Amino acid sequence: MTLRALDFILGGPQGGGLETSSQILTWAFARAGYGVISDREYFSNIRGRHSYVHAEVSATGLPRALRYPIHLLGAMDAETVFTHFGDLAPGSYLVYDTGEEGKVYESIPSIEPELKARLRAAFREAGLDGTLGSLVKYLSASRRVVPVGLHYASVLSEAQKEVGIAASQASRYVSAILVGAVAGLTGLGDGPVSYGLSRRFPKKELYEPNRYVAGAVASYVKSKFGAPLALEASSIGQRELLVASGNDVSAMAKIVGGLRFQSYYPITPAADESFTLEEYESLHLDGFDSEVVVLQTEDELAAINAAVGAALAGARSATATSGPGFDLMVEGLGWAGMNEVPVVVTYYQRGGPSTGQPTRGAQSDLLSSVFASHGEYPRIVIASGDHEEVFRDAIEALNYAERYQMPVIHLVDKFLANTIASIPMPDLSSIRIDRGKLVGEAAGAGGYKRFDFSSPISPRAFLGQAVMWYTGDEHDEWGHITEDPESRVKIMEKRMRKLEIADSEIPEEARASYYGPERADFLLVGWGFVKGAALAALEDLSAEGLRGAYLHVRMFSPYPSRLVSRILAGFEPDRVIDVEHNYTAQAASLLAMNTGFRIRRSVLKFTGRPMYADELARAVKSVLSGSEREVLSYGA
């Protein structure tokens, strides 16, 4: 029997090589023709605390979301088994280190007290002594979980003799043990595994020992268990796919979209985007030339101000940050709004408030983005729902900023930032760079009015092309400070009318999308990373005879009011369900403000973990049965 989709978790200590295992397997499965999506969850420390990668591999399409229970758990350490044993489906497989069978959960300092309390109650009820060995036996007897016990130290000791791994370096190859075990259980061929290893370890001195360890483990597992988790032949077809994280996709899109300056202060999870940009600051290939200045500043105040300065000088300019950093940027953002500066802020949302959950995800910064900074000024707010949208939105954000001469905030969830997925290669033939209304050399002739009242969008000159004035105080069309009431009315109307122009020019179909049958029985409304879970849950619910649809909002300023209102008019109010990763249903509040429609039912999650397709489907059924608010909590 073969599987159409495989769900698995790899877990281990932060800094222990887990990301290496994930990268190799993701590349290997993608190379074999399968669709892949994987999310990395980790604590906010450098090394030692538990982290894990949750992945789905599909033979029938490109997966949209993750789900439980899982078919396979690969554990680098005992803590992983103690943390995730409840996620295993009946008949699933557990790869673990037999050398840790005597370890007791109470003795592991990195396990949080709340989890220890839950384990204490569960072990007492099951009559277990708290050791890993007793748990493995219990899982085998009561849940038909198949233990795949490997003595990691012996595997590494053999590798030391065969390929000369230094004893002091042996622990670094535990990641290869997991790769080999997964490859053996799934029947993943030698070619794809070698490809994944070579991508991760291009140097022979690292590739060869990793290849030996993975190959030896795969051969042993195959000989003892066969390939019980083999996937059926892929029906995705032979097409070129891109395998990347949301951070990397955003960076690639900015380069393609003509970015010339990016500033940042390192902050999770935004920094990875700027690190990728730094790696490709100077890019020259196949007739494509790109030079990007990437500047790491002393703090986020400097980052936004540097990006604003670069934009005034004529560079396509952006900065990237997360919640605490955005809070510091707000004053600079208001200055950009006052002075009609085309700057992009790529905003990676994580749990808040304050430092909050530095490495966990959320959608709790929507209202903050739409209303950031005191006073009133126009800004465009875009939210991406998957990797393909990130690519398009990152480019359009740069275009919108310069076309309408205003700040653009591009929202990306932490879930999307740290999720690696296989996606179709972007169609670059449709990419257009729109720099907006520029003055050019004529600006130097004299009499240049930077904020000319004759049009909401004034011709823009760069610093050095003409004499111009910028100030944080209110100003006239020249840029001179004024408190005259008539001038105040003129400049305010000039700025705010730009949002009306954007609303009339940007197609509403590009700002909201409807997925599902024309006449559905209920409607889910969501945004951002909710998209994948919502679409996957609707497929599950459809198989049970529940015909639903999904309204995906992609732009919150200017809001697609007319399109959203038309869609909502086709549903009874109690059959519309808001789905978000926050406590207060922020997108539902904006929907009500812009359409007058109040969504009364919701499914919310604010644990810092992503929504899973299976838990969302269950929650939707509860709402359809009468519940008004479902709060999700699954995930380690």
TORLUM-582084 format. One record per residue (C-alpha): x, y, z; residue in one letter. Coordinates in steps of 0.25 Angstrom, whole numbers, padded with zeros to 4 digits, always signed. Each point is the difference from the previous one (the first is absolute). Layout:
BEGIN
XYZA ...
This chain:
BEGIN
+0000+0000+0000M +0005+0014-0004T -0003+0013+0006L -0006+0012-0008R +0006+0010+0011A +0010-0002+0011L -0001+0009+0013D +0012-0001+0009F +0008+0008+0011I +0015+0000+0002L +0004+0006+0014G +0012+0003+0008G +0008+0010+0008P +0001+0014-0007Q +0014+0001-0006G +0001-0015-0001G -0001-0002-0015G -0015-0001-0002L -0001+0011-0011E +0011-0008-0007T -0009-0013+0000S -0012+0008-0005S +0007+0007-0011Q +0006-0013-0005I -0013-0007+0000L -0008+0012-0006T +0009+0000-0012W +0001-0015-0001A -0016-0001+0000F -0001+0011-0010A +0011-0006-0009R -0008-0013+0000A -0012+0008-0005G -0009+0002+0012Y -0006+0012+0006G +0006+0005+0013V -0004+0010+0011I +0007+0000+0013S -0001+0010+0012D +0011+0002+0010R -0004+0003+0015E +0011+0004+0010Y +0002+0006+0014F +0006+0014+0000S +0014-0004+0005N +0013-0003-0008I +0002-0015+0004R -0006-0011+0008G -0015+0002+0001R -0009-0009-0008H -0003+0003-0014S -0007-0008-0011Y -0003+0000-0015V -0014-0004-0004H -0002-0004-0014A -0009-0006-0011E +0004-0007-0012V -0010-0002-0011S -0001-0008-0012A -0013+0006-0006T +0003+0015+0001G +0008+0011+0006L -0005+0000+0015P -0007+0012+0006R +0000-0003+0015A +0005-0009+0011L -0008-0010+0007R -0001-0010+0012Y +0002-0011+0003P +0013-0004-0006I +0005-0012-0006H +0015+0001+0004L +0008+0006+0012L +0015+0001-0001G +0006+0004+0013A +0014+0005+0003M -0002-0001+0015D -0010-0005+0010A -0006+0013+0002E -0006-0001-0014T -0007-0013+0003V -0005+0006+0013F -0005+0012-0007T -0006-0006-0012H -0005-0014+0003F -0014+0004+0000G +0001+0005-0014D +0002-0014-0006L -0011-0007-0007A -0003-0015+0002P +0009-0008-0008G +0010+0011-0001S +0016-0001+0001Y +0009+0005+0011L +0015+0002-0003V +0007+0002+0013Y +0014-0002+0007D +0000-0013+0008T +0011+0006+0008G -0009+0009+0007E -0011-0010+0004E +0004+0002+0015G -0002+0015-0001K -0011+0005+0009V -0008+0012-0004Y +0001+0006+0014E +0015+0001-0002S -0001+0008-0013I +0002+0015+0005P -0004+0006-0014S -0014-0006+0001I -0010+0011+0004E -0007-0002+0014P -0014+0000-0006E +0004-0012-0010L +0006-0007+0012K -0013+0001+0008A -0008-0005-0012R +0010-0012-0002L +0000-0003+0015R -0015-0002-0001A +0000-0008-0013A +0011-0009+0005F -0007-0002+0013R -0013-0004-0007E +0008-0010-0009A +0008-0006+0011G +0013+0004-0006L +0013+0003+0008D +0004+0013-0008G +0011-0006-0008T +0001+0001-0015L +0001-0016-0001G -0014-0001+0007S -0006+0010-0009L +0004-0007-0012V -0005-0013+0005K -0013+0006+0003Y -0002+0006-0014L +0003-0013-0006S -0010-0008+0008A -0011+0010+0001S +0001+0009-0013R +0007-0010-0009R +0011+0010-0002V +0012-0007-0007V +0013+0003+0008P +0012+0002-0009V +0011-0001+0010G +0014+0004-0004L +0012+0001+0009H +0005+0014-0005Y +0014-0002+0007A +0002-0013-0006S -0003+0005-0014V +0009+0012+0002L +0011-0009+0006S +0000-0008-0013E +0000+0012-0009A +0013+0005+0008Q +0007-0013-0004K -0006-0001-0015E +0002+0015-0004V +0009+0006+0010G -0010+0009+0008I +0007+0006+0011A -0006-0004+0014A -0002+0014+0004S -0008+0003-0012Q -0008-0013+0000A -0013+0007+0006S -0001+0009-0012R -0004-0012-0008Y -0013-0003+0007V -0007+0008-0010S +0004-0010-0011A -0005-0012+0009I -0014+0007-0001L +0002+0002-0015V +0003-0015-0002G -0011-0005+0009A -0011+0008-0008V +0006-0004-0013A +0000-0014+0004G -0014+0000+0005L -0006+0007-0012T +0008-0007-0011G +0006+0013-0004L +0011-0003-0011G +0014+0002+0001D +0001+0010-0011G -0010+0010+0007P +0007-0001+0013V +0014+0002-0006S -0005+0012-0006Y -0005+0006+0013G +0013-0003+0007L +0008+0006-0011S -0009+0013+0000R +0003+0001+0015R +0014-0005+0000F +0007+0004-0013P +0014-0003+0005K +0004-0014-0001K +0006-0001+0014E -0014+0003+0006L -0008-0007-0011Y +0007-0014+0001E -0002-0003+0015P -0014+0005+0000N -0003-0008-0012R +0006-0013+0007Y -0008+0002+0013V -0013+0003-0008A +0002-0012-0009G +0004-0010+0011A -0013+0004+0008V -0009+0000-0012A +0005-0014-0004S -0002-0006+0014Y -0014+0006+0001V -0004-0005-0013K +0006-0014+0003S -0008-0001+0013K -0013+0007-0003F -0001+0001-0015G -0006+0014-0005A -0013+0000+0008P -0002+0015-0003L +0003+0000-0014A -0007+0011-0008L -0008-0004-0013E +0006+0005-0013A -0001+0015-0001S -0011+0006-0009S +0005+0014+0001I +0007-0001-0014G +0013+0004-0005Q +0001+0015+0002R +0010+0009+0006E -0003+0004+0015L +0007+0009+0009L +0002-0004+0015V +0002+0011+0009A -0004+0007+0013S -0009+0012+0001G +0012+0008+0004N +0008-0004-0012D -0012+0002-0010V -0002+0014+0005S +0015+0003-0002A +0000-0006-0014M -0012+0008-0004A +0006+0013+0005K +0012-0002-0008I -0009-0004-0013V -0008+0013+0004G +0012+0009-0001G +0003+0002+0015L +0012+0009+0001R +0001+0003+0015F -0004-0008+0012Q +0002+0003+0015S -0002-0009+0012Y +0003-0002+0014Y +0001-0015+0003P -0013-0005+0006I -0008-0014+0000T -0005-0004-0010P +0002+0012-0010A +0015-0001+0000A +0001-0012-0009D -0005+0008-0011E +0011+0010+0001S +0010-0011+0002F -0004-0005-0014T +0001+0013-0006L +0014+0002+0005E +0004-0013-0006E -0005+0005-0014Y +0004+0015+0001E +0007-0001-0013S -0007-0009-0010L +0004-0001-0015H -0005-0011-0008L -0007-0003-0013D -0001+0015-0003G -0006+0003+0013F +0008+0010+0008D -0004+0004+0015S +0008+0008+0010E -0007+0001+0014V +0006+0008+0011V -0004-0007+0013V +0003+0008+0013L -0001-0006+0014Q -0003+0012+0009T +0002+0002+0015E -0015-0001+0002D -0014+0000-0006E -0001+0016+0001L +0012+0001-0009A -0005-0011-0009A -0012+0007-0004I +0006+0013-0001N +0011-0005-0009A -0010-0007-0009A -0007+0014-0001V +0012+0007-0003G +0004-0010-0011A -0014+0001-0006A +0001+0016+0000L +0013-0002-0008A -0007-0008-0011G +0003-0015+0005A -0011-0010+0000R +0001-0002+0015S -0005-0009+0011A +0002-0005+0014T -0004-0013+0007A -0004-0002+0014T -0009-0006+0011S -0010+0005+0010G +0010+0006+0010P +0008+0006-0011G -0012+0006-0007F -0005+0007+0013D +0013+0007-0001L -0001+0004-0014M -0014+0006+0001V +0005+0014+0002E +0009-0001-0013G -0012-0006-0007L -0009+0012+0003G +0011+0009-0005W +0000-0008-0013A -0015+0001-0001G +0000+0015+0003M +0011+0002-0011N -0006-0010-0010E +0013-0009+0000V -0001-0013-0008P +0006-0010+0010V -0004-0014+0003V +0000-0007+0014V +0000-0015-0001T -0007-0004+0013Y +0002-0014+0005Y -0010-0002+0011Q +0003-0008+0013R -0007-0001+0013G -0001+0012+0009G -0002+0010+0007P +0014+0004+0004S +0011-0010-0003T -0012-0010+0001G +0004-0013-0007Q +0012+0003-0008P +0000-0013-0008T -0015-0003-0001R -0010+0005-0010G -0012+0009+0001A -0009+0009-0008Q -0002+0010+0011S +0006+0012-0007D -0010+0003-0011L -0007+0012+0007L +0014+0005+0005S +0004+0001-0015S -0013+0006-0005V +0000+0011+0010F +0015+0001+0004A +0005+0014+0004S -0009+0012+0005H -0008+0008-0010G -0005-0004-0013E +0008-0003-0013Y -0002-0010-0011P +0007-0013+0000R -0002-0013-0008I +0000-0013+0009V +0002-0014-0007I -0001-0013+0006A +0006-0013-0007S -0007-0014+0002G +0011-0009-0006D +0013+0000-0007H -0005+0003-0013E -0008+0013+0005E +0013+0004+0008V +0008+0000-0014F -0011+0009-0007R -0003+0009+0012D +0014+0003+0003A +0002+0005-0014I -0014+0007+0000E +0004+0007+0013A +0012+0007-0006L -0009+0004-0012N -0011+0005+0008Y +0009+0008+0009A +0006+0008-0012E -0013+0001-0008R -0008+0006+0011Y +0012+0006+0008Q -0004-0006+0014M +0005-0010+0010P -0004-0014-0003V +0000-0011+0011I +0001-0014-0005H -0005-0010+0011L +0006-0014+0001V -0003-0010+0011D +0011-0006+0007K -0006-0013-0004F +0002+0003-0015L +0014+0006+0003A +0005-0013+0006N -0008-0010-0009T +0008-0006-0011I -0009-0005-0012A +0001-0004-0014S -0007+0010-0009I -0001+0002-0015P +0011+0008-0006M -0005+0015-0001P -0003+0005-0013D +0010+0011-0002L -0006+0004-0014S -0012+0007+0007S +0009+0008+0009I +0000+0015-0002R +0007+0011+0008I -0008+0013+0002D +0008+0012+0005R -0012+0009+0000G +0000+0015-0004K +0015+0005-0001L +0004+0014-0004V +0013-0004-0006G +0011+0011-0004E -0011+0011-0002A -0001+0001+0016A +0013+0008+0000G -0006+0011-0008A -0005+0007+0012G -0014+0002+0006G -0001-0014+0004Y -0012-0003+0010K +0002-0013+0006R -0014-0001+0005F -0007+0007-0011D -0015+0002+0003F -0004-0002-0015S +0000-0015+0002S -0001-0010+0012P +0012-0007-0006I +0011+0011-0002S +0012-0003-0010P +0011-0005+0009R +0014+0005-0001A +0012-0006+0007F +0009+0007+0010L +0010+0007-0009G -0009+0002-0012Q -0006+0013+0006A -0001+0009+0012V -0011-0006+0009M -0004+0001+0015W -0004-0012+0009Y -0005+0002+0014T -0008-0008+0011G -0009+0012+0002D -0012+0003-0009E +0004+0007-0013H -0004+0007-0013D +0002-0005-0014E +0014+0005+0001W +0003-0008+0012G +0001+0013+0009H -0006-0001+0014I -0014+0006+0001T -0011+0000+0010E -0010+0007-0009D -0014-0007+0001P -0002+0001-0015E +0013-0006-0004S -0002-0011+0011R -0013-0004-0007V +0006+0000-0014K +0012-0009+0004I -0008-0009+0008M -0010-0002-0012E +0012-0002-0009K +0006-0011+0008R -0013-0008+0004M -0005+0001-0015R +0012-0009-0004K -0007-0011+0008L -0013+0002-0008E +0009-0001-0013I +0006-0013+0004A -0014-0005+0004D -0005+0003-0014S +0013-0005-0008E +0003-0013+0008I -0009-0011-0004P -0009-0005+0011E +0003-0014-0005E +0014+0002+0003A -0003+0004+0014R -0010-0011+0004A -0002-0014-0005S -0012-0010+0000Y +0003-0015+0001Y -0012-0010-0001G -0013-0003-0007P -0009+0011-0005E -0010-0004+0010R +0006-0005+0013A -0007-0003+0013D +0010+0008+0008F +0012+0010-0001L +0013+0001+0007L +0006+0014+0000V +0015+0001+0003G +0014+0005-0004W +0014-0003+0000G +0005-0014+0003F -0014-0004+0004V -0002-0002-0015K +0007-0014-0001G -0007-0005+0012A -0014+0005-0005A +0001-0006-0014L +0005-0013+0006A -0011-0001+0010A -0011+0003-0010L +0005-0012-0008E -0001-0008+0012D -0014+0005+0003L -0005-0001-0014S +0003-0015+0001A -0010+0000+0012E -0010+0007-0009G +0002+0014+0006L +0001+0009-0012R +0008+0013+0005G +0008+0011-0007A +0011+0009+0004Y +0002+0015-0001L +0014+0004+0000H +0003+0015+0003V +0014+0004-0005R -0001+0015+0001M -0005+0008+0012F +0003+0014-0005S -0007+0004-0009P -0010-0011+0004Y -0007-0007-0011P -0014+0004+0006S -0008-0002-0012R +0004-0014-0004L +0000-0005+0015V -0014+0006+0002S -0005-0007-0013R +0006-0014+0005I -0006+0002+0014L -0014+0003-0006A -0001-0014-0005G +0001-0006+0014F -0009-0001+0013E +0007+0008+0011P +0001-0012+0009D +0007-0008-0011R +0012+0009-0001V +0012-0003+0008I +0012+0008+0003D +0013-0007+0001V +0013+0006+0006E +0013-0001+0008H -0004+0010+0010N -0009+0002+0013Y -0009+0011-0005T -0003-0003-0014A +0006+0012-0006Q -0003-0003-0014A -0014-0001+0003A +0000+0014+0007S +0006+0006-0013L -0010-0007-0008L -0012+0005+0008A +0006+0014-0001M +0001+0000-0015N -0012-0008-0003T -0010+0002+0011G -0001-0016+0001F +0003-0005+0014R +0005-0015+0001I -0005-0006+0012R +0007-0013+0000R +0015-0003+0000S +0011-0011+0001V +0012+0006+0006L +0014-0004+0004K +0010+0007+0008F +0010-0010+0006T +0011+0004-0010G -0001-0013-0008R -0007-0001-0013P -0014-0004-0003M -0001-0015-0005Y -0010-0004-0010A -0006-0011+0009D -0002+0008+0012E -0006+0011-0009L -0010-0009-0006A -0004-0005+0014R -0002+0014+0004A -0008+0004-0012V -0010-0012+0003K -0001+0005+0014S -0004+0014-0005V -0009-0005-0010L -0007-0008+0012S -0002+0013+0008G +0013+0004+0006S +0003+0015-0002E +0015+0000+0004R +0010-0011-0001E +0014+0001+0005V +0010-0010-0005L +0012-0004+0008S +0007-0012-0007Y +0015-0001-0002G +0012-0002+0008A 
